[in-house]
Amino acid sequence: MEAKIVNLQTLFEQQVSYLIPQFQRPYAWKEEIQWKPLWDDIRSVAEHFLNKEKIRPHFMGAIVLQLQQSNTGEVTKRLVIDGQQRLTTLQLLIRATEQVFQSQDDTVRATRLSKLTTNQDSHWGGDGKNETKIRQSNYYDQVAFHAAIRDSDSNHQSQDWAINEAYEYFKGAVDDWLKMEMENRIARADALEETLTKYLQIVVIDLDQDEKPHIIFETLNARGEPLKQSDLIKNTVMYEARVIDDAQKAKELWGMFGDRWWREEADEKLKRPHIDRFLNHWMVIRTQREVAVDEVARRFRDYIERKNRVDEREPIEVVAEDIRKTGEIYKDLETIKIPEIETFLKRMKVMKLGVVTPLLLWLYTSGVSEEQRLRSVKALESCLVRRMLCGIGSHGLLKIFIAILHSLKNPSTLKVLGKVSMFKELLKLDDDGVLHPSDIIVKYLRLLSQWPNNRMPWPNDRMLYDHLTTTPMRGAVARKRMVLEAVETYLRGDKAEPLGDTDKLTVEHIMPEKWQQNWPLPPDKDETEATNDRDEVVKLVGNFTLTTAKLNAKLSNNPWNEKRKTLDDHSSLFLNKTLLEGAPDVWDEAAIEKRSGDLAKIIMQIWPSADNFNGTPA
């Protein structure tokens, strides 16, 4: 390793191409954090020069380079391992200054600076990409950078890319500073050119050619903002595919993940972008093991190393293609773009059960028939909604789903279990001698539910009924609304008009939570005991219904006889029609418990148990 301090003239005057490899992050410097402080420092040095004061060179930090092969007569090529944000910014600054000089008819200075941003065509070696001193490989950065360096005032300049914004910022800053004293413009131009070329210094560290550049990059960046797991995986893909600066190949391998959506936050708790969350799911599918969020990239490398063994060799392009195809399905799942399971996906979001995603991705990428996919989804929904209604959290679910994944990919696992006497009936093959994916899911969950001391992965009817009729329905209002909307859809059947948009429906307590004013306690009970009992009973499912927001406000905490008439006059929901048809004159604890039982029976039909499951929508 060799290190030396150079100024920008030394760094850029040679016929050189600094290659920004694909494993580098896209350009991301900002005005307040980087551009403005840099310009303030440059202006300060230039003003010291103007005032003939002692000048201290401004130190710009370090860059790490690695020499690359180049053809005879071609530019020298150096891979930028670290410092690409700094190098890109300096080139944009020099080019912006050159353009300002040009606009002010200062062509001599402009020509001198142009030699620091472009190489002579005699050194291009037949490759037009060697024209610029920096060779971007990220597609979007490449387009924006070339537009700036080649002064291509095309559509690219209108894009809100950071490179364009930086270029325009420096043009404005330089122009304003030179015009501050027009009578002294030449002296100011001298000071600025001297500052840019001679008084900005940078440490250049040249690495041995045998070093693995993406590993060095990751090690260096461990001292700053950590690289995301997706950045590390992309680096591995690009290294294995031997992509240095081939933008087209990089786009083919990883281009779809350049879409802004993939960088948006998908994890409220962990603050992970969609791409990191997706790659975590992908690794679970491919390894059939739990993968910690901070171990995804390491496990990916282990996975690739196994694939690279002679007996299992698989080109990285095949792995990248698998990631892309699975990623397309993931995005459709997350944005609810799969019409046949739209309701299911909405319900999973309400329940925040992303843990089911690896299993869904497998179902939609493994050649499973649509009939089997839909039946599998129906089974998963029944299981997960029942768990939610019984107050069972998602802890341990991933282990169960991974075991199911293993069985789906290796059905013989279940056949082995079937040799155990207590499981023979559960795992009996279908008439056609095949264990279909939906059968594996249902039978596996049923098997676990009957295992001694298990925490009921798929609650049975008795457990669900007892819970709904005795235990307050807690949790987010959105979950209560989801269940009530499902009951409403069930009651409407296939002959009534569709329910339509439900966004304006709200959950209403029939007996209000603030019941004290209009809902007297039973006279034959101890007041404290009766109050405690009522505070729990008003939270049972039987005390909930749906109304519009306006109707909800009108019902408020009114007594039962007024609420009853208002609902009868204004509500067209079947949920309220059935409520009113058999409603007693007094809405009390007994009425709530009875209706809880009635709703529980409907809910058991909508989301059947493993024993009663046939996959046909209720």
Helices and strands as residue ranges (DSSP letters): E 2-7, H 8-13, E 16-19, I 31-35, H 36-50, E 58-68, E 76-82, H 84-103, H 107-114, G 121-123, G 128-131, E 134-135, H 139-149, G 155-158, H 162-178, G 179-184, H 185-198, E 200-207, H 213-221, H 229-240, H 247-254, G 255-258, G 260-263, H 274-287, H 296-307, G 310-312, H 316-334, G 339-341, H 342-351, G 354-356, H 357-363, H 370-389, H 397-409, H 412-417, G 421-423, H 437-450, H 461-470, H 477-492, E 505-509, H 527-537, G 541-543, E 544-548, H 549-555, H 560-570, H 574-581, H 589-606
